[in-house]
Amino acid sequence: MKSPLLSLPGAVPAEGVDESVAAHYGDLFREQRALADGTGFVDLSHRGVLAVTGDDRLSWLHLLLTQHVSDLPAGQATEALILSANGHIEHALYLVDDGTTVWAHVEPGSQEALIAYLESMKFFYRVEVADRTADTALVHLPAGSIAQAPASAVVRETPYGRDLFLPREELEAFAAQAGPAAGILAHEALRVEQHRPRLGFETDHRTIPHELGWIGTAVHLQKGCYRGQETVARVQNLGKPPRRLVFLHLDGSEVHLPPNGAEIRLADDGPDGRKIGFVTTSVRHHELGPVALALVKRNVPVDARLMAEETAAAQETVVEP
C-alpha cells in the first residue's frame, strides 16, 4: 500500500520491503538530526497492523507468544516473537493493549502469514483477529517529541518514541501538522545506533532470539510453554547461541556501504579467509559515520579486526560471546 506522503516535496521512495514509504525527503542527515532532537515524525504506514479483540485476547496470546502478556496493563508497550518448533524466529510483533483491543504492528507483508497462523490456533478461545492494515497507518514520533497524538490514535509508548496507530484517512492531515517528515533511512540509522534488531534484516531462517539480544525485551524466561520454548530454555541454561550480534564501525573512506548479506572475514586472513558472518543492516549515521549491524560466529574474538567484503570494520559487542 503506497503511502500518500510520497507526494511530499523531495520524497524519494525506499527500496525492498520499505518501498511503499519514503527513504528520505532530500536531506538524510538533517532528518536524522531532527529525529535525534525529538522533532518530526516517520511514516511507517507500510507496516502490517493487526487487532485482536475478545475477552480471552491476552490469555490466548500469552500461550502463543514468547512474551508474558496475560496481565499486560492497558497502555503498556511490549514486543514479542513467534518461534518455530525448533526455536527459530518467524514473526516479531510490537504490541499494546488499549483496554479492549490488542494492537500490533509487524513487518510489511508479513501480516497475512501471521494471521493465518493465529487463526489456526483459535480453538475455543473468545478472540477475533483482524488485519487492520487497510484502514490503520503507523507513524512514529521520536523520543522527546512534544507533538500531540490525535484523539483517534492508539499510542504505543517506548523508550525510543511513540508509535501511533492512526486511522489511515487522517495520515495526510497528521503529516501537515506534525512535520518535518523523516524518511525510513533516518529511522533505520537510529535503530542501528540503538542496536535494535529487525525481522528479515538481522534474522534468517535459523536465527534464535539469544543471537540478537531479544532475551528479556521480547522473550520472557519465566513464563509457561509456547512453541519453540524448549530451544530457548536449552540455550539459556545449558549453552551459548552459535552466533552473536555485533555493531560495526566501517571504514569511512569507502564510497559504498557493504550491502545486507555482505560476507565478513577476519582482516588478518585476507580476502580468501573463511566466512565468519555477514552484514545485516548498514547505514550512514549523522554522527558516527558508516556503521552496521552484523551476525558473526560466537567464537570470533571481540577485538578481532574484520572485513565486510572490501570494507575494514571494527566491532563493538552487542551480544556477549
PAVEXFI-389620 format. One record per residue (C-alpha): residue number from 1; residue in three letters; chain; x, y, z. Coordinates in nm, 3 decimals, decimal comma. Layout:
<recs>
<rec seq="NUM" type="ala" mol="A" X="X" Y="Y" Z="Z"/>
...
</recs>
This chain:
<recs>
<rec seq="1" type="met" mol="A" X="0,000" Y="0,000" Z="0,000"/>
<rec seq="2" type="lys" mol="A" X="0,184" Y="0,308" Z="-0,129"/>
<rec seq="3" type="ser" mol="A" X="0,188" Y="0,597" Z="0,116"/>
<rec seq="4" type="pro" mol="A" X="0,028" Y="0,926" Z="0,009"/>
<rec seq="5" type="leu" mol="A" X="0,320" Y="1,101" Z="0,179"/>
<rec seq="6" type="leu" mol="A" X="0,539" Y="1,003" Z="-0,117"/>
<rec seq="7" type="ser" mol="A" X="0,385" Y="1,313" Z="-0,276"/>
<rec seq="8" type="leu" mol="A" X="0,557" Y="1,540" Z="-0,022"/>
<rec seq="9" type="pro" mol="A" X="0,833" Y="1,765" Z="-0,162"/>
<rec seq="10" type="gly" mol="A" X="1,165" Y="1,586" Z="-0,203"/>
<rec seq="11" type="ala" mol="A" X="1,030" Y="1,238" Z="-0,126"/>
<rec seq="12" type="val" mol="A" X="1,241" Y="0,955" Z="-0,269"/>
<rec seq="13" type="pro" mol="A" X="1,088" Y="0,605" Z="-0,244"/>
<rec seq="14" type="ala" mol="A" X="1,270" Y="0,347" Z="-0,036"/>
<rec seq="15" type="glu" mol="A" X="1,369" Y="0,007" Z="-0,171"/>
<rec seq="16" type="gly" mol="A" X="1,289" Y="-0,353" Z="-0,084"/>
<rec seq="17" type="val" mol="A" X="1,023" Y="-0,419" Z="0,179"/>
<rec seq="18" type="asp" mol="A" X="1,011" Y="-0,046" Z="0,260"/>
<rec seq="19" type="glu" mol="A" X="0,944" Y="0,068" Z="-0,097"/>
<rec seq="20" type="ser" mol="A" X="0,593" Y="0,198" Z="-0,017"/>
<rec seq="21" type="val" mol="A" X="0,726" Y="0,482" Z="0,201"/>
<rec seq="22" type="ala" mol="A" X="0,996" Y="0,745" Z="0,157"/>
<rec seq="23" type="ala" mol="A" X="1,363" Y="0,663" Z="0,201"/>
<rec seq="24" type="his" mol="A" X="1,422" Y="1,033" Z="0,264"/>
<rec seq="25" type="tyr" mol="A" X="1,284" Y="1,375" Z="0,176"/>
<rec seq="26" type="gly" mol="A" X="1,600" Y="1,526" Z="0,034"/>
<rec seq="27" type="asp" mol="A" X="1,838" Y="1,553" Z="0,330"/>
<rec seq="28" type="leu" mol="A" X="1,916" Y="1,227" Z="0,511"/>
<rec seq="29" type="phe" mol="A" X="2,138" Y="1,375" Z="0,783"/>
<rec seq="30" type="arg" mol="A" X="1,905" Y="1,665" Z="0,857"/>
<rec seq="31" type="glu" mol="A" X="1,622" Y="1,416" Z="0,902"/>
<rec seq="32" type="gln" mol="A" X="1,835" Y="1,204" Z="1,136"/>
<rec seq="33" type="arg" mol="A" X="1,930" Y="1,505" Z="1,345"/>
<rec seq="34" type="ala" mol="A" X="1,566" Y="1,609" Z="1,369"/>
<rec seq="35" type="leu" mol="A" X="1,464" Y="1,267" Z="1,499"/>
<rec seq="36" type="ala" mol="A" X="1,757" Y="1,259" Z="1,743"/>
<rec seq="37" type="asp" mol="A" X="1,645" Y="1,601" Z="1,871"/>
<rec seq="38" type="gly" mol="A" X="1,288" Y="1,479" Z="1,921"/>
<rec seq="39" type="thr" mol="A" X="1,124" Y="1,659" Z="1,631"/>
<rec seq="40" type="gly" mol="A" X="0,936" Y="1,543" Z="1,324"/>
<rec seq="41" type="phe" mol="A" X="0,787" Y="1,202" Z="1,254"/>
<rec seq="42" type="val" mol="A" X="0,845" Y="0,890" Z="1,044"/>
<rec seq="43" type="asp" mol="A" X="0,588" Y="0,747" Z="0,804"/>
<rec seq="44" type="leu" mol="A" X="0,568" Y="0,373" Z="0,874"/>
<rec seq="45" type="ser" mol="A" X="0,228" Y="0,331" Z="0,713"/>
<rec seq="46" type="his" mol="A" X="0,351" Y="0,036" Z="0,505"/>
<rec seq="47" type="arg" mol="A" X="0,383" Y="-0,186" Z="0,813"/>
<rec seq="48" type="gly" mol="A" X="0,121" Y="-0,451" Z="0,878"/>
<rec seq="49" type="val" mol="A" X="-0,133" Y="-0,381" Z="1,153"/>
<rec seq="50" type="leu" mol="A" X="-0,329" Y="-0,645" Z="1,345"/>
<rec seq="51" type="ala" mol="A" X="-0,606" Y="-0,608" Z="1,600"/>
<rec seq="52" type="val" mol="A" X="-0,702" Y="-0,885" Z="1,843"/>
<rec seq="53" type="thr" mol="A" X="-1,029" Y="-0,846" Z="2,031"/>
<rec seq="54" type="gly" mol="A" X="-1,232" Y="-1,063" Z="2,267"/>
<rec seq="55" type="asp" mol="A" X="-1,237" Y="-1,143" Z="2,636"/>
<rec seq="56" type="asp" mol="A" X="-0,962" Y="-1,405" Z="2,602"/>
<rec seq="57" type="arg" mol="A" X="-0,725" Y="-1,200" Z="2,386"/>
<rec seq="58" type="leu" mol="A" X="-0,444" Y="-1,163" Z="2,643"/>
<rec seq="59" type="ser" mol="A" X="-0,460" Y="-1,513" Z="2,791"/>
<rec seq="60" type="trp" mol="A" X="-0,473" Y="-1,660" Z="2,439"/>
<rec seq="61" type="leu" mol="A" X="-0,180" Y="-1,457" Z="2,307"/>
<rec seq="62" type="his" mol="A" X="0,014" Y="-1,550" Z="2,620"/>
<rec seq="63" type="leu" mol="A" X="0,004" Y="-1,914" Z="2,506"/>
<rec seq="64" type="leu" mol="A" X="0,145" Y="-1,834" Z="2,162"/>
<rec seq="65" type="leu" mol="A" X="0,399" Y="-1,558" Z="2,217"/>
<rec seq="66" type="thr" mol="A" X="0,742" Y="-1,554" Z="2,376"/>
<rec seq="67" type="gln" mol="A" X="0,640" Y="-1,261" Z="2,595"/>
<rec seq="68" type="his" mol="A" X="0,440" Y="-1,260" Z="2,921"/>
<rec seq="69" type="val" mol="A" X="0,119" Y="-1,080" Z="2,822"/>
<rec seq="70" type="ser" mol="A" X="-0,158" Y="-1,245" Z="3,025"/>
<rec seq="71" type="asp" mol="A" X="-0,161" Y="-0,949" Z="3,268"/>
<rec seq="72" type="leu" mol="A" X="-0,044" Y="-0,680" Z="3,028"/>
<rec seq="73" type="pro" mol="A" X="-0,172" Y="-0,345" Z="3,161"/>
<rec seq="74" type="ala" mol="A" X="-0,366" Y="-0,124" Z="2,922"/>
<rec seq="75" type="gly" mol="A" X="-0,135" Y="0,124" Z="2,754"/>
<rec seq="76" type="gln" mol="A" X="0,190" Y="-0,062" Z="2,830"/>
<rec seq="77" type="ala" mol="A" X="0,402" Y="-0,135" Z="2,525"/>
<rec seq="78" type="thr" mol="A" X="0,578" Y="-0,466" Z="2,478"/>
<rec seq="79" type="glu" mol="A" X="0,725" Y="-0,675" Z="2,199"/>
<rec seq="80" type="ala" mol="A" X="0,709" Y="-1,048" Z="2,136"/>
<rec seq="81" type="leu" mol="A" X="0,813" Y="-1,320" Z="1,895"/>
<rec seq="82" type="ile" mol="A" X="0,654" Y="-1,627" Z="1,743"/>
<rec seq="83" type="leu" mol="A" X="0,900" Y="-1,910" Z="1,703"/>
<rec seq="84" type="ser" mol="A" X="0,906" Y="-2,229" Z="1,500"/>
<rec seq="85" type="ala" mol="A" X="0,900" Y="-2,565" Z="1,674"/>
<rec seq="86" type="asn" mol="A" X="1,281" Y="-2,557" Z="1,658"/>
<rec seq="87" type="gly" mol="A" X="1,300" Y="-2,214" Z="1,821"/>
<rec seq="88" type="his" mol="A" X="1,377" Y="-2,013" Z="1,507"/>
<rec seq="89" type="ile" mol="A" X="1,221" Y="-1,667" Z="1,481"/>
<rec seq="90" type="glu" mol="A" X="0,922" Y="-1,648" Z="1,245"/>
<rec seq="91" type="his" mol="A" X="0,744" Y="-1,327" Z="1,346"/>
<rec seq="92" type="ala" mol="A" X="0,813" Y="-1,018" Z="1,557"/>
<rec seq="93" type="leu" mol="A" X="0,517" Y="-0,824" Z="1,700"/>
<rec seq="94" type="tyr" mol="A" X="0,515" Y="-0,480" Z="1,862"/>
<rec seq="95" type="leu" mol="A" X="0,214" Y="-0,468" Z="2,091"/>
<rec seq="96" type="val" mol="A" X="-0,007" Y="-0,251" Z="2,305"/>
<rec seq="97" type="asp" mol="A" X="-0,349" Y="-0,321" Z="2,459"/>
<rec seq="98" type="asp" mol="A" X="-0,590" Y="-0,027" Z="2,474"/>
<rec seq="99" type="gly" mol="A" X="-0,825" Y="-0,192" Z="2,723"/>
<rec seq="100" type="thr" mol="A" X="-1,047" Y="-0,363" Z="2,465"/>
<rec seq="101" type="thr" mol="A" X="-0,808" Y="-0,447" Z="2,177"/>
<rec seq="102" type="val" mol="A" X="-0,452" Y="-0,565" Z="2,138"/>
<rec seq="103" type="trp" mol="A" X="-0,291" Y="-0,368" Z="1,856"/>
<rec seq="104" type="ala" mol="A" X="0,027" Y="-0,494" Z="1,692"/>
<rec seq="105" type="his" mol="A" X="0,244" Y="-0,380" Z="1,406"/>
<rec seq="106" type="val" mol="A" X="0,461" Y="-0,621" Z="1,209"/>
<rec seq="107" type="glu" mol="A" X="0,693" Y="-0,625" Z="0,910"/>
<rec seq="108" type="pro" mol="A" X="0,539" Y="-0,514" Z="0,578"/>
<rec seq="109" type="gly" mol="A" X="0,365" Y="-0,801" Z="0,404"/>
<rec seq="110" type="ser" mol="A" X="0,407" Y="-1,046" Z="0,693"/>
<rec seq="111" type="gln" mol="A" X="0,062" Y="-0,997" Z="0,842"/>
<rec seq="112" type="glu" mol="A" X="-0,117" Y="-1,247" Z="0,617"/>
<rec seq="113" type="ala" mol="A" X="0,102" Y="-1,541" Z="0,720"/>
<rec seq="114" type="leu" mol="A" X="0,085" Y="-1,434" Z="1,083"/>
<rec seq="115" type="ile" mol="A" X="-0,294" Y="-1,407" Z="1,079"/>
<rec seq="116" type="ala" mol="A" X="-0,322" Y="-1,749" Z="0,914"/>
<rec seq="117" type="tyr" mol="A" X="-0,119" Y="-1,899" Z="1,199"/>
<rec seq="118" type="leu" mol="A" X="-0,319" Y="-1,717" Z="1,466"/>
<rec seq="119" type="glu" mol="A" X="-0,649" Y="-1,825" Z="1,310"/>
<rec seq="120" type="ser" mol="A" X="-0,532" Y="-2,186" Z="1,316"/>
<rec seq="121" type="met" mol="A" X="-0,474" Y="-2,158" Z="1,691"/>
<rec seq="122" type="lys" mol="A" X="-0,804" Y="-2,001" Z="1,799"/>
<rec seq="123" type="phe" mol="A" X="-0,979" Y="-2,325" Z="1,902"/>
<rec seq="124" type="phe" mol="A" X="-1,245" Y="-2,244" Z="2,164"/>
<rec seq="125" type="tyr" mol="A" X="-1,098" Y="-1,910" Z="2,277"/>
<rec seq="126" type="arg" mol="A" X="-1,314" Y="-1,599" Z="2,261"/>
<rec seq="127" type="val" mol="A" X="-1,094" Y="-1,398" Z="2,027"/>
<rec seq="128" type="glu" mol="A" X="-1,113" Y="-1,233" Z="1,688"/>
<rec seq="129" type="val" mol="A" X="-0,811" Y="-1,146" Z="1,476"/>
<rec seq="130" type="ala" mol="A" X="-0,838" Y="-0,876" Z="1,210"/>
<rec seq="131" type="asp" mol="A" X="-0,599" Y="-0,734" Z="0,952"/>
<rec seq="132" type="arg" mol="A" X="-0,632" Y="-0,358" Z="1,001"/>
<rec seq="133" type="thr" mol="A" X="-0,356" Y="-0,254" Z="0,759"/>
<rec seq="134" type="ala" mol="A" X="-0,600" Y="-0,115" Z="0,505"/>
<rec seq="135" type="asp" mol="A" X="-0,761" Y="0,130" Z="0,749"/>
<rec seq="136" type="thr" mol="A" X="-0,482" Y="0,194" Z="1,003"/>
<rec seq="137" type="ala" mol="A" X="-0,149" Y="0,363" Z="0,936"/>
<rec seq="138" type="leu" mol="A" X="0,150" Y="0,351" Z="1,168"/>
<rec seq="139" type="val" mol="A" X="0,352" Y="0,667" Z="1,231"/>
<rec seq="140" type="his" mol="A" X="0,643" Y="0,714" Z="1,469"/>
<rec seq="141" type="leu" mol="A" X="0,718" Y="1,014" Z="1,689"/>
<rec seq="142" type="pro" mol="A" X="1,076" Y="1,015" Z="1,823"/>
<rec seq="143" type="ala" mol="A" X="1,169" Y="1,017" Z="2,191"/>
<rec seq="144" type="gly" mol="A" X="1,135" Y="1,367" Z="2,332"/>
<rec seq="145" type="ser" mol="A" X="0,870" Y="1,473" Z="2,082"/>
<rec seq="146" type="ile" mol="A" X="0,609" Y="1,710" Z="2,221"/>
<rec seq="147" type="ala" mol="A" X="0,375" Y="1,660" Z="1,925"/>
<rec seq="148" type="gln" mol="A" X="0,017" Y="1,586" Z="2,021"/>
<rec seq="149" type="ala" mol="A" X="-0,120" Y="1,245" Z="1,928"/>
<rec seq="150" type="pro" mol="A" X="-0,466" Y="1,270" Z="1,770"/>
<rec seq="151" type="ala" mol="A" X="-0,750" Y="1,158" Z="1,994"/>
<rec seq="152" type="ser" mol="A" X="-0,832" Y="0,889" Z="1,737"/>
<rec seq="153" type="ala" mol="A" X="-0,487" Y="0,727" Z="1,763"/>
<rec seq="154" type="val" mol="A" X="-0,384" Y="0,433" Z="1,979"/>
<rec seq="155" type="val" mol="A" X="-0,046" Y="0,516" Z="2,131"/>
<rec seq="156" type="arg" mol="A" X="0,234" Y="0,270" Z="2,194"/>
<rec seq="157" type="glu" mol="A" X="0,499" Y="0,449" Z="2,402"/>
<rec seq="158" type="thr" mol="A" X="0,852" Y="0,308" Z="2,418"/>
<rec seq="159" type="pro" mol="A" X="1,196" Y="0,440" Z="2,526"/>
<rec seq="160" type="tyr" mol="A" X="1,261" Y="0,515" Z="2,157"/>
<rec seq="161" type="gly" mol="A" X="0,946" Y="0,717" Z="2,097"/>
<rec seq="162" type="arg" mol="A" X="0,575" Y="0,674" Z="2,034"/>
<rec seq="163" type="asp" mol="A" X="0,415" Y="0,452" Z="1,772"/>
<rec seq="164" type="leu" mol="A" X="0,073" Y="0,583" Z="1,669"/>
<rec seq="165" type="phe" mol="A" X="-0,191" Y="0,354" Z="1,523"/>
<rec seq="166" type="leu" mol="A" X="-0,372" Y="0,621" Z="1,324"/>
<rec seq="167" type="pro" mol="A" X="-0,685" Y="0,599" Z="1,107"/>
<rec seq="168" type="arg" mol="A" X="-0,539" Y="0,591" Z="0,757"/>
<rec seq="169" type="glu" mol="A" X="-0,765" Y="0,868" Z="0,630"/>
<rec seq="170" type="glu" mol="A" X="-0,604" Y="1,103" Z="0,885"/>
<rec seq="171" type="leu" mol="A" X="-0,245" Y="1,039" Z="0,775"/>
<rec seq="172" type="glu" mol="A" X="-0,205" Y="1,338" Z="0,546"/>
<rec seq="173" type="ala" mol="A" X="-0,367" Y="1,579" Z="0,793"/>
<rec seq="174" type="phe" mol="A" X="-0,140" Y="1,448" Z="1,068"/>
<rec seq="175" type="ala" mol="A" X="0,167" Y="1,495" Z="0,849"/>
<rec seq="176" type="ala" mol="A" X="0,072" Y="1,855" Z="0,779"/>
<rec seq="177" type="gln" mol="A" X="0,083" Y="1,947" Z="1,147"/>
<rec seq="178" type="ala" mol="A" X="0,347" Y="1,706" Z="1,283"/>
<rec seq="179" type="gly" mol="A" X="0,635" Y="1,771" Z="1,043"/>
<rec seq="180" type="pro" mol="A" X="0,905" Y="1,777" Z="0,938"/>
<rec seq="181" type="ala" mol="A" X="0,880" Y="1,431" Z="0,785"/>
<rec seq="182" type="ala" mol="A" X="1,181" Y="1,199" Z="0,815"/>
<rec seq="183" type="gly" mol="A" X="1,236" Y="0,903" Z="0,587"/>
<rec seq="184" type="ile" mol="A" X="1,282" Y="0,538" Z="0,673"/>
<rec seq="185" type="leu" mol="A" X="1,662" Y="0,567" Z="0,627"/>
<rec seq="186" type="ala" mol="A" X="1,683" Y="0,813" Z="0,916"/>
<rec seq="187" type="his" mol="A" X="1,472" Y="0,580" Z="1,129"/>
<rec seq="188" type="glu" mol="A" X="1,694" Y="0,285" Z="1,035"/>
<rec seq="189" type="ala" mol="A" X="2,012" Y="0,477" Z="1,118"/>
<rec seq="190" type="leu" mol="A" X="1,889" Y="0,541" Z="1,471"/>
<rec seq="191" type="arg" mol="A" X="1,774" Y="0,179" Z="1,502"/>
<rec seq="192" type="val" mol="A" X="2,122" Y="0,057" Z="1,413"/>
<rec seq="193" type="glu" mol="A" X="2,279" Y="0,303" Z="1,658"/>
<rec seq="194" type="gln" mol="A" X="2,049" Y="0,163" Z="1,929"/>
<rec seq="195" type="his" mol="A" X="2,145" Y="-0,197" Z="1,837"/>
<rec seq="196" type="arg" mol="A" X="1,779" Y="-0,295" Z="1,782"/>
<rec seq="197" type="pro" mol="A" X="1,725" Y="-0,597" Z="1,556"/>
<rec seq="198" type="arg" mol="A" X="1,464" Y="-0,607" Z="1,282"/>
<rec seq="199" type="leu" mol="A" X="1,297" Y="-0,918" Z="1,147"/>
<rec seq="200" type="gly" mol="A" X="1,415" Y="-1,003" Z="0,796"/>
<rec seq="201" type="phe" mol="A" X="1,724" Y="-0,787" Z="0,835"/>
<rec seq="202" type="glu" mol="A" X="1,904" Y="-0,925" Z="1,142"/>
<rec seq="203" type="thr" mol="A" X="1,728" Y="-1,262" Z="1,104"/>
<rec seq="204" type="asp" mol="A" X="1,750" Y="-1,551" Z="0,864"/>
<rec seq="205" type="his" mol="A" X="1,578" Y="-1,891" Z="0,859"/>
<rec seq="206" type="arg" mol="A" X="1,779" Y="-2,021" Z="1,156"/>
<rec seq="207" type="thr" mol="A" X="1,805" Y="-1,721" Z="1,388"/>
<rec seq="208" type="ile" mol="A" X="1,722" Y="-1,781" Z="1,754"/>
<rec seq="209" type="pro" mol="A" X="1,640" Y="-1,498" Z="1,999"/>
<rec seq="210" type="his" mol="A" X="1,962" Y="-1,526" Z="2,200"/>
<rec seq="211" type="glu" mol="A" X="2,174" Y="-1,429" Z="1,900"/>
<rec seq="212" type="leu" mol="A" X="2,013" Y="-1,086" Z="1,871"/>
<rec seq="213" type="gly" mol="A" X="1,969" Y="-0,984" Z="2,233"/>
<rec seq="214" type="trp" mol="A" X="1,593" Y="-1,037" Z="2,222"/>
<rec seq="215" type="ile" mol="A" X="1,604" Y="-1,228" Z="2,552"/>
<rec seq="216" type="gly" mol="A" X="1,438" Y="-1,002" Z="2,807"/>
<rec seq="217" type="thr" mol="A" X="1,293" Y="-0,747" Z="2,567"/>
<rec seq="218" type="ala" mol="A" X="1,086" Y="-0,989" Z="2,357"/>
<rec seq="219" type="val" mol="A" X="1,132" Y="-1,323" Z="2,537"/>
<rec seq="220" type="his" mol="A" X="1,021" Y="-1,381" Z="2,896"/>
<rec seq="221" type="leu" mol="A" X="1,220" Y="-1,664" Z="3,052"/>
<rec seq="222" type="gln" mol="A" X="0,981" Y="-1,738" Z="3,340"/>
<rec seq="223" type="lys" mol="A" X="0,656" Y="-1,783" Z="3,150"/>
<rec seq="224" type="gly" mol="A" X="0,487" Y="-2,109" Z="3,057"/>
<rec seq="225" type="cys" mol="A" X="0,506" Y="-2,324" Z="2,748"/>
<rec seq="226" type="tyr" mol="A" X="0,496" Y="-2,187" Z="2,393"/>
<rec seq="227" type="arg" mol="A" X="0,615" Y="-2,321" Z="2,061"/>
<rec seq="228" type="gly" mol="A" X="0,995" Y="-2,319" Z="2,049"/>
<rec seq="229" type="gln" mol="A" X="1,037" Y="-2,274" Z="2,425"/>
<rec seq="230" type="glu" mol="A" X="1,249" Y="-2,589" Z="2,455"/>
<rec seq="231" type="thr" mol="A" X="1,521" Y="-2,437" Z="2,239"/>
<rec seq="232" type="val" mol="A" X="1,508" Y="-2,108" Z="2,428"/>
<rec seq="233" type="ala" mol="A" X="1,541" Y="-2,284" Z="2,765"/>
<rec seq="234" type="arg" mol="A" X="1,813" Y="-2,521" Z="2,649"/>
<rec seq="235" type="val" mol="A" X="2,036" Y="-2,246" Z="2,509"/>
<rec seq="236" type="gln" mol="A" X="1,973" Y="-2,024" Z="2,811"/>
<rec seq="237" type="asn" mol="A" X="2,051" Y="-2,292" Z="3,067"/>
<rec seq="238" type="leu" mol="A" X="2,298" Y="-2,524" Z="2,900"/>
<rec seq="239" type="gly" mol="A" X="2,484" Y="-2,349" Z="2,622"/>
<rec seq="240" type="lys" mol="A" X="2,552" Y="-2,047" Z="2,407"/>
<rec seq="241" type="pro" mol="A" X="2,398" Y="-1,939" Z="2,076"/>
<rec seq="242" type="pro" mol="A" X="2,607" Y="-2,020" Z="1,767"/>
<rec seq="243" type="arg" mol="A" X="2,616" Y="-1,657" Z="1,652"/>
<rec seq="244" type="arg" mol="A" X="2,606" Y="-1,311" Z="1,810"/>
<rec seq="245" type="leu" mol="A" X="2,501" Y="-0,964" Z="1,702"/>
<rec seq="246" type="val" mol="A" X="2,777" Y="-0,703" Z="1,674"/>
<rec seq="247" type="phe" mol="A" X="2,788" Y="-0,332" Z="1,594"/>
<rec seq="248" type="leu" mol="A" X="3,043" Y="-0,235" Z="1,329"/>
<rec seq="249" type="his" mol="A" X="3,226" Y="0,091" Z="1,269"/>
<rec seq="250" type="leu" mol="A" X="3,303" Y="0,085" Z="0,897"/>
<rec seq="251" type="asp" mol="A" X="3,593" Y="0,244" Z="0,713"/>
<rec seq="252" type="gly" mol="A" X="3,464" Y="0,589" Z="0,620"/>
<rec seq="253" type="ser" mol="A" X="3,688" Y="0,619" Z="0,313"/>
<rec seq="254" type="glu" mol="A" X="3,477" Y="0,368" Z="0,121"/>
<rec seq="255" type="val" mol="A" X="3,217" Y="0,517" Z="-0,114"/>
<rec seq="256" type="his" mol="A" X="2,975" Y="0,226" Z="-0,096"/>
<rec seq="257" type="leu" mol="A" X="2,832" Y="0,059" Z="0,212"/>
<rec seq="258" type="pro" mol="A" X="2,856" Y="-0,320" Z="0,230"/>
<rec seq="259" type="pro" mol="A" X="2,505" Y="-0,447" Z="0,149"/>
<rec seq="260" type="asn" mol="A" X="2,282" Y="-0,673" Z="0,355"/>
<rec seq="261" type="gly" mol="A" X="2,437" Y="-1,018" Z="0,334"/>
<rec seq="262" type="ala" mol="A" X="2,792" Y="-0,898" Z="0,266"/>
<rec seq="263" type="glu" mol="A" X="3,035" Y="-1,164" Z="0,390"/>
<rec seq="264" type="ile" mol="A" X="3,255" Y="-1,086" Z="0,689"/>
<rec seq="265" type="arg" mol="A" X="3,604" Y="-1,230" Z="0,731"/>
<rec seq="266" type="leu" mol="A" X="3,893" Y="-1,178" Z="0,971"/>
<rec seq="267" type="ala" mol="A" X="4,113" Y="-0,899" Z="0,836"/>
<rec seq="268" type="asp" mol="A" X="4,426" Y="-1,099" Z="0,920"/>
<rec seq="269" type="asp" mol="A" X="4,307" Y="-1,388" Z="0,698"/>
<rec seq="270" type="gly" mol="A" X="4,286" Y="-1,175" Z="0,385"/>
<rec seq="271" type="pro" mol="A" X="4,020" Y="-1,185" Z="0,111"/>
<rec seq="272" type="asp" mol="A" X="4,041" Y="-1,564" Z="0,081"/>
<rec seq="273" type="gly" mol="A" X="3,975" Y="-1,626" Z="0,451"/>
<rec seq="274" type="arg" mol="A" X="3,675" Y="-1,823" Z="0,567"/>
<rec seq="275" type="lys" mol="A" X="3,341" Y="-1,650" Z="0,615"/>
<rec seq="276" type="ile" mol="A" X="3,269" Y="-1,581" Z="0,983"/>
<rec seq="277" type="gly" mol="A" X="2,950" Y="-1,379" Z="0,949"/>
<rec seq="278" type="phe" mol="A" X="2,753" Y="-1,133" Z="0,740"/>
<rec seq="279" type="val" mol="A" X="2,628" Y="-0,776" Z="0,745"/>
<rec seq="280" type="thr" mol="A" X="2,260" Y="-0,743" Z="0,833"/>
<rec seq="281" type="thr" mol="A" X="2,200" Y="-0,365" Z="0,808"/>
<rec seq="282" type="ser" mol="A" X="2,444" Y="-0,091" Z="0,705"/>
<rec seq="283" type="val" mol="A" X="2,368" Y="0,282" Z="0,730"/>
<rec seq="284" type="arg" mol="A" X="2,527" Y="0,625" Z="0,722"/>
<rec seq="285" type="his" mol="A" X="2,483" Y="0,788" Z="1,061"/>
<rec seq="286" type="his" mol="A" X="2,488" Y="1,166" Z="1,106"/>
<rec seq="287" type="glu" mol="A" X="2,746" Y="1,148" Z="1,388"/>
<rec seq="288" type="leu" mol="A" X="2,904" Y="0,802" Z="1,377"/>
<rec seq="289" type="gly" mol="A" X="2,958" Y="0,784" Z="1,002"/>
<rec seq="290" type="pro" mol="A" X="2,913" Y="0,449" Z="0,825"/>
<rec seq="291" type="val" mol="A" X="2,806" Y="0,181" Z="1,072"/>
<rec seq="292" type="ala" mol="A" X="2,633" Y="-0,155" Z="1,057"/>
<rec seq="293" type="leu" mol="A" X="2,485" Y="-0,443" Z="1,247"/>
<rec seq="294" type="ala" mol="A" X="2,615" Y="-0,790" Z="1,169"/>
<rec seq="295" type="leu" mol="A" X="2,592" Y="-1,151" Z="1,282"/>
<rec seq="296" type="val" mol="A" X="2,922" Y="-1,327" Z="1,345"/>
<rec seq="297" type="lys" mol="A" X="3,018" Y="-1,664" Z="1,487"/>
<rec seq="298" type="arg" mol="A" X="3,016" Y="-1,665" Z="1,864"/>
<rec seq="299" type="asn" mol="A" X="3,384" Y="-1,756" Z="1,897"/>
<rec seq="300" type="val" mol="A" X="3,511" Y="-1,462" Z="1,690"/>
<rec seq="301" type="pro" mol="A" X="3,741" Y="-1,266" Z="1,927"/>
<rec seq="302" type="val" mol="A" X="3,577" Y="-0,941" Z="2,040"/>
<rec seq="303" type="asp" mol="A" X="3,891" Y="-0,743" Z="1,949"/>
<rec seq="304" type="ala" mol="A" X="3,940" Y="-0,902" Z="1,607"/>
<rec seq="305" type="arg" mol="A" X="3,973" Y="-0,671" Z="1,307"/>
<rec seq="306" type="leu" mol="A" X="3,714" Y="-0,758" Z="1,045"/>
<rec seq="307" type="met" mol="A" X="3,650" Y="-0,705" Z="0,676"/>
<rec seq="308" type="ala" mol="A" X="3,297" Y="-0,668" Z="0,538"/>
<rec seq="309" type="glu" mol="A" X="3,370" Y="-0,758" Z="0,178"/>
<rec seq="310" type="glu" mol="A" X="3,633" Y="-0,491" Z="0,094"/>
<rec seq="311" type="thr" mol="A" X="3,549" Y="-0,261" Z="0,385"/>
<rec seq="312" type="ala" mol="A" X="3,752" Y="-0,263" Z="0,707"/>
<rec seq="313" type="ala" mol="A" X="3,539" Y="-0,283" Z="1,021"/>
<rec seq="314" type="ala" mol="A" X="3,592" Y="-0,256" Z="1,396"/>
<rec seq="315" type="gln" mol="A" X="3,337" Y="-0,431" Z="1,616"/>
<rec seq="316" type="glu" mol="A" X="3,155" Y="-0,342" Z="1,935"/>
<rec seq="317" type="thr" mol="A" X="2,992" Y="-0,619" Z="2,138"/>
<rec seq="318" type="val" mol="A" X="2,612" Y="-0,624" Z="2,144"/>
<rec seq="319" type="val" mol="A" X="2,555" Y="-0,986" Z="2,249"/>
<rec seq="320" type="glu" mol="A" X="2,823" Y="-1,128" Z="2,475"/>
<rec seq="321" type="pro" mol="A" X="3,011" Y="-1,431" Z="2,336"/>
</recs>
